[in-house]
Amino acid sequence: MVYSKQRRLSRPTHRRFLSLVLAAALIISWVGTAAAQDAPKAEDLIGKYIKAVGKYTKDGKPATIKSRVTKGKLIVTDFGMEGDITDFLIPPNNYSKIVFEALGEIERGVKGDVAWEINPMIGPRILEGAEKAGRLQEAAGFNRFENWKKFYAKAETKGEGTVGDAACYKVVMTPKDGSPTTCYFDKKSGLLLKTEAEVEGFDVEVTLSDYKETAGVKLPHKVLTEGGEYNLEMLIETVEYNADIPKDRFDLPDEIKELTK
């Protein structure tokens, strides 16, 4: 894959870039407003989404899922860079790595109540506040809305919108820590097609598409992040459930252990 546009990053910009890359790796236009009494409750829309994504086999029986390994590409079109991303998940523990030829390795993880990150520019750090809450939520399950009440103070239906040709209900989810996220759920399928949120002072839109089913679970295989300084595209290539993940995969790196002392 070749990109014609390349730019050099200053050190402060480089740091912001890495933060946005990590935020993307992981996760909208108005067409009118529906009357509150006519719109489905936010909790019902979230429930429909959870059912649509599913943890079920084709015969309708619950699937037993204990782990997941996801691999793919993270493309930063603004800088002509492409990295390999690998994510390991055994809730509530998570470890992910992005490898860029030009930047090196970027690592993130969750072990118990500790959320951490190591990148070439900032070094090792323990995440706190809204950043930590977001990572804990991502690691809490195979569907980030399974335990949504643990992380969000409220969810409210706020009208209708469209994503492409799909009519959607708009749900604003206010976390216990951090800025609200606006979610667009497809009226027909119930799937999440787009989100809006403020990330480090930028209005960021994330479009989720190309849902594919593996082991009874649907996962978007294309995630496009737009807004702010950089546009990112994540392409999922393989998804393996109940993968054999070494027990020490989620152990804290030595640099992070030092910070926890």
C-alpha positions as CSV (number, residue, x, y, z in Angstrom):
1,M,0.0,0.0,0.0
2,V,1.5,3.4,-1.1
3,Y,0.5,6.8,0.2
4,S,1.5,10.0,-1.6
5,K,1.2,12.3,1.5
6,Q,3.9,12.1,4.1
7,R,4.8,14.5,6.9
8,R,7.5,14.7,9.5
9,L,6.3,14.8,13.1
10,S,7.7,17.2,15.7
11,R,8.2,15.8,19.2
12,P,5.0,17.3,20.8
13,T,3.0,16.3,17.7
14,H,4.6,12.9,17.8
15,R,3.3,12.4,21.4
16,R,-0.2,13.5,20.4
17,F,-0.1,11.2,17.4
18,L,0.8,8.2,19.6
19,S,-2.0,8.9,22.0
20,L,-4.5,9.1,19.2
21,V,-3.2,5.9,17.6
22,L,-3.6,4.1,20.9
23,A,-7.1,5.5,21.4
24,A,-8.1,4.3,17.9
25,A,-6.7,0.9,18.2
26,L,-8.5,-0.5,20.2
27,I,-13.1,2.1,19.0
28,I,-22.5,11.5,12.0
29,S,-25.1,13.5,10.4
30,W,-28.5,14.6,11.8
31,V,-31.6,13.9,9.8
32,G,-34.2,15.0,12.3
33,T,-35.4,14.4,15.9
34,A,-37.7,11.7,17.1
35,A,-40.2,12.4,19.8
36,A,-39.0,11.2,23.2
37,Q,-42.2,9.1,23.8
38,D,-41.8,7.4,20.4
39,A,-38.1,6.5,20.5
40,P,-36.9,3.3,22.1
41,K,-35.2,3.6,25.5
42,A,-31.5,3.7,25.4
43,E,-31.2,0.6,27.5
44,D,-33.4,-1.3,25.0
45,L,-31.2,-0.2,22.1
46,I,-28.0,-1.3,23.9
47,G,-29.7,-4.6,24.7
48,K,-30.6,-5.1,21.0
49,Y,-27.0,-4.3,20.0
50,I,-25.7,-6.9,22.5
51,K,-28.0,-9.5,21.1
52,A,-27.1,-8.5,17.5
53,V,-23.4,-8.9,18.1
54,G,-24.2,-12.1,19.9
55,K,-22.4,-14.9,21.7
56,Y,-24.4,-17.6,20.1
57,T,-23.8,-20.4,17.7
58,K,-26.0,-20.9,14.6
59,D,-28.3,-23.2,16.4
60,G,-29.1,-20.5,18.9
61,K,-27.2,-22.0,21.9
62,P,-24.9,-19.8,23.9
63,A,-21.3,-20.0,22.8
64,T,-18.6,-20.6,25.4
65,I,-15.9,-18.0,24.8
66,K,-13.0,-17.5,27.2
67,S,-10.4,-15.7,25.1
68,R,-9.8,-13.8,21.8
69,V,-6.8,-13.0,19.7
70,T,-7.3,-10.3,17.0
71,K,-4.7,-9.4,14.3
72,G,-4.7,-6.7,11.7
73,K,-3.3,-3.5,10.3
74,L,-3.4,0.1,11.6
75,I,-3.0,2.6,8.8
76,V,-2.1,6.2,9.4
77,T,-2.8,7.8,6.0
78,D,-1.6,11.3,7.0
79,F,1.9,10.0,7.5
80,G,2.1,7.2,5.0
81,M,2.6,4.6,7.8
82,E,1.2,1.2,8.4
83,G,1.6,-1.0,11.5
84,D,0.8,-4.5,12.5
85,I,-1.6,-4.7,15.5
86,T,-2.1,-7.8,17.7
87,D,-4.6,-7.9,20.6
88,F,-4.9,-10.6,23.3
89,L,-8.0,-10.6,25.5
90,I,-9.0,-12.8,28.5
91,P,-11.4,-10.6,30.4
92,P,-10.7,-8.6,32.5
93,N,-7.1,-8.8,31.2
94,N,-5.8,-7.4,27.9
95,Y,-2.6,-6.8,26.1
96,S,-2.1,-5.2,22.7
97,K,0.9,-4.3,20.6
98,I,1.3,-2.1,17.5
99,V,4.5,-2.4,15.5
100,F,5.5,0.4,13.2
101,E,8.7,0.1,11.2
102,A,9.4,3.8,11.7
103,L,8.4,4.2,15.3
104,G,9.0,0.8,16.9
105,E,6.6,-1.0,19.3
106,I,3.7,0.6,21.1
107,E,2.3,-1.6,23.9
108,R,-0.8,-1.3,26.1
109,G,-2.3,-3.6,28.7
110,V,-4.7,-4.2,31.5
111,K,-4.0,-6.5,34.4
112,G,-6.6,-6.4,37.2
113,D,-7.0,-2.8,38.1
114,V,-3.8,-1.6,36.5
115,A,-4.0,0.0,33.0
116,W,-0.7,0.8,31.4
117,E,1.1,1.9,28.3
118,I,4.6,1.9,26.9
119,N,5.5,3.9,23.7
120,P,8.8,5.1,22.2
121,M,8.2,8.8,22.9
122,I,6.7,8.9,26.4
123,G,8.0,5.7,27.8
124,P,6.2,3.6,30.4
125,R,3.2,5.0,32.3
126,I,0.2,4.0,34.4
127,L,-3.1,5.3,33.1
128,E,-5.4,7.2,35.3
129,G,-8.8,8.9,35.2
130,A,-10.9,8.7,32.1
131,E,-8.1,7.1,30.1
132,K,-7.9,4.2,32.7
133,A,-11.7,3.8,32.8
134,G,-11.8,3.5,29.0
135,R,-9.2,0.8,29.0
136,L,-10.8,-1.1,31.8
137,Q,-14.1,-1.1,29.9
138,E,-12.5,-2.4,26.7
139,A,-10.9,-5.3,28.7
140,A,-14.0,-6.1,30.7
141,G,-15.6,-8.3,28.0
142,F,-15.8,-9.3,24.4
143,N,-18.5,-6.7,23.9
144,R,-17.7,-3.3,25.4
145,F,-21.4,-2.8,26.3
146,E,-21.9,-6.0,28.2
147,N,-21.2,-4.3,31.6
148,W,-22.0,-0.8,30.5
149,K,-23.7,0.3,33.7
150,K,-20.4,-0.3,35.6
151,F,-18.7,2.4,33.5
152,Y,-21.5,4.8,32.5
153,A,-23.6,7.0,34.7
154,K,-26.5,7.2,32.2
155,A,-27.5,6.4,28.6
156,E,-30.2,8.5,26.8
157,T,-31.9,8.2,23.4
158,K,-31.4,11.6,21.7
159,G,-33.1,11.3,18.4
160,E,-32.3,9.8,15.0
161,G,-29.5,10.1,12.4
162,T,-28.0,8.2,9.5
163,V,-24.8,6.5,8.8
164,G,-24.5,6.1,5.0
165,D,-27.9,4.8,3.9
166,A,-28.7,3.3,7.3
167,A,-31.3,4.9,9.6
168,C,-30.1,4.9,13.2
169,Y,-31.1,5.8,16.7
170,K,-28.8,8.1,18.5
171,V,-27.8,7.3,22.1
172,V,-25.7,9.5,24.2
173,M,-23.7,7.6,26.8
174,T,-22.2,9.6,29.7
175,P,-19.4,7.9,31.5
176,K,-18.7,8.1,35.2
177,D,-15.3,9.6,34.2
178,G,-14.7,11.4,31.0
179,S,-16.7,13.0,28.1
180,P,-20.0,11.6,26.7
181,T,-19.9,9.3,23.7
182,T,-22.7,9.4,21.0
183,C,-23.5,6.0,19.6
184,Y,-25.5,5.4,16.4
185,F,-27.3,2.1,16.4
186,D,-28.8,0.7,13.1
187,K,-32.6,0.6,13.4
188,K,-32.8,-2.7,11.5
189,S,-29.8,-4.7,12.6
190,G,-29.2,-3.1,16.0
191,L,-25.4,-2.9,15.2
192,L,-23.3,0.0,16.3
193,L,-22.3,1.9,13.1
194,K,-20.7,5.1,14.4
195,T,-19.6,7.0,17.5
196,E,-18.8,10.6,18.2
197,A,-16.7,11.7,21.2
198,E,-14.2,14.4,22.2
199,V,-10.7,13.0,22.4
200,E,-7.9,15.3,23.7
201,G,-9.8,18.4,22.6
202,F,-10.7,17.0,19.1
203,D,-14.2,16.0,17.9
204,V,-13.5,12.4,16.7
205,E,-15.8,10.2,14.7
206,V,-15.4,6.5,14.5
207,T,-17.2,4.5,11.8
208,L,-17.5,0.7,12.2
209,S,-18.3,-1.5,9.2
210,D,-17.7,-4.8,7.5
211,Y,-19.2,-6.8,10.4
212,K,-18.2,-10.5,10.2
213,E,-19.2,-13.4,12.4
214,T,-16.7,-15.7,14.0
215,A,-17.7,-18.4,16.5
216,G,-21.2,-16.8,16.8
217,V,-19.8,-13.3,17.5
218,K,-20.0,-10.4,15.1
219,L,-17.1,-8.0,15.0
220,P,-16.5,-4.9,12.8
221,H,-13.5,-5.7,10.6
222,K,-13.0,-2.1,9.4
223,V,-12.8,0.9,11.8
224,L,-12.2,4.4,10.4
225,T,-11.3,7.2,12.8
226,E,-11.6,10.7,11.5
227,G,-11.3,14.1,13.1
228,G,-8.5,15.9,15.0
229,E,-5.1,15.9,13.4
230,Y,-5.0,12.4,12.0
231,N,-7.1,9.9,10.1
232,L,-6.7,6.3,11.0
233,E,-8.0,3.1,9.5
234,M,-7.9,-0.3,11.3
235,L,-8.4,-3.4,9.3
236,I,-9.0,-6.7,11.2
237,E,-7.5,-9.6,9.3
238,T,-8.1,-12.6,11.7
239,V,-10.1,-13.2,14.8
240,E,-9.6,-16.4,16.9
241,Y,-11.8,-17.2,19.9
242,N,-10.8,-19.6,22.6
243,A,-7.2,-19.2,21.5
244,D,-4.4,-20.7,23.6
245,I,-2.9,-17.6,25.2
246,P,0.1,-18.1,27.6
247,K,-0.8,-17.3,31.2
248,D,2.1,-14.8,31.5
249,R,0.9,-12.8,28.4
250,F,-0.8,-10.3,30.7
251,D,2.0,-10.0,33.3
252,L,3.1,-6.4,33.9
253,P,6.4,-5.5,32.1
254,D,9.3,-4.7,34.5
255,E,9.1,-1.0,33.7
256,I,5.4,-0.9,34.7
257,K,6.1,-2.9,37.9
258,E,8.6,-0.3,38.9
259,L,5.9,2.4,38.5
260,T,3.4,0.5,40.7
261,K,5.8,0.4,43.7
